[in-house]
């Protein structure tokens, strides 16, 4: 991490990305539950319809996040559904990752 992203995410909790080949990458950020749209009566919704489980969003600094990777933070493991870089003036600074919580607990970080 360098520059603005370092300042923004330096105090956020550590996270670990586990690739399908077993390689690991470290980063920092925060995982929050994706909220239902205003007026949705508290139901978890997605463009495809009502969700059976809530989705989560990681916002932080993490390199090379791909669909199907596993993101682990605070003893909880999530499967990556999608990832998009977020930046300023065309320069990516952090990533926004949509996640699905996995059933088993992670014992890494």
C-alpha positions in Angstrom: 0.0 0.0 0.0 1.3 3.5 -0.8 0.0 7.0 -0.8 -3.7 7.7 -0.2 -4.8 4.1 0.1 -2.2 3.5 2.8 -3.6 6.4 4.8 -7.2 5.3 4.3 -6.9 1.7 5.2 -3.9 1.4 7.5 -6.1 1.1 10.6 -8.6 -1.3 9.1 -8.4 -5.0 10.1 -6.1 -7.3 8.1 -7.6 -9.7 5.6 -6.2 -12.6 3.6 -7.1 -13.6 0.1 -6.7 -17.3 -0.7 -6.4 -18.1 -4.4 -7.7 -21.5 -5.8 -4.0 -22.7 -6.2 -3.5 -22.1 -2.4 -1.4 -18.9 -2.7 -2.2 -16.1 -0.3 -2.2 -12.4 -0.5 -2.5 -9.9 2.4 -4.5 -6.7 2.5 -6.6 -4.4 4.7 -10.2 -3.4 4.7 -13.6 -3.9 6.1 -16.4 -6.4 5.4 -19.9 -5.2 5.9 -23.3 -6.8 5.2 -24.9 -5.5 2.0 -28.0 -3.6 3.0 -31.4 -4.0 1.4 -32.4 -1.1 -0.8 -34.5 1.6 0.9 -38.2 0.6 0.9 -37.5 -3.1 0.5 -39.0 -3.9 3.9 -35.8 -5.3 5.2 -35.6 -8.2 2.7 -32.3 -9.0 1.1 -32.7 -8.4 -2.6 -30.5 -8.7 -5.6 -31.3 -7.8 -9.2 -32.1 -11.5 -9.8 -34.6 -11.6 -6.9 -34.8 -12.3 -3.2 -31.6 -13.8 -1.7 -31.6 -16.9 0.5 -28.5 -15.5 2.3 -27.2 -12.0 2.8 -24.3 -10.7 0.7 -21.3 -8.9 2.1 -19.0 -6.2 0.7 -15.3 -5.9 1.3 -13.9 -2.4 0.8 -10.1 -2.1 1.1 -6.7 -2.7 -0.4 -6.1 -6.2 -1.9 -4.2 -7.2 -5.0 -5.5 -9.5 -7.8 -9.0 -10.4 -6.4 -10.9 -12.7 -8.8 -14.3 -14.5 -8.7 -14.0 -17.7 -6.8 -11.2 -16.6 -4.5 -11.7 -16.9 -0.8 -11.4 -13.8 1.4 -10.8 -14.4 5.1 -11.1 -11.8 7.9 -11.6 -12.1 11.6 -12.1 -15.9 11.6 -14.8 -15.8 8.9 -14.4 -16.9 5.3 -16.2 -15.5 2.3 -16.4 -16.6 -1.4 -15.7 -13.8 -3.9 -18.6 -13.2 -6.2 -17.2 -10.1 -8.0 -14.5 -7.5 -7.6 -14.2 -4.0 -9.0 -11.4 -1.5 -8.6 -12.3 2.0 -7.2 -10.1 4.9 -7.9 -9.5 8.6 -8.6 -8.5 10.1 -11.9 -8.2 6.7 -13.6 -5.8 5.3 -10.9 -7.2 2.3 -9.0 -6.8 2.9 -5.2 -8.8 0.2 -3.5 -11.2 -2.6 -4.4 -14.9 -3.2 -3.7 -15.6 -7.0 -3.5 -19.0 -8.6 -3.3 -18.9 -11.7 -1.1 -21.0 -14.7 0.0 -20.3 -16.0 3.5 -19.0 -19.6 3.6 -20.3 -22.1 6.1 -16.9 -23.2 7.6 -14.8 -21.0 9.8 -11.3 -19.8 8.8 -8.4 -20.2 11.3 -5.7 -18.1 9.5 -5.1 -14.5 10.5 
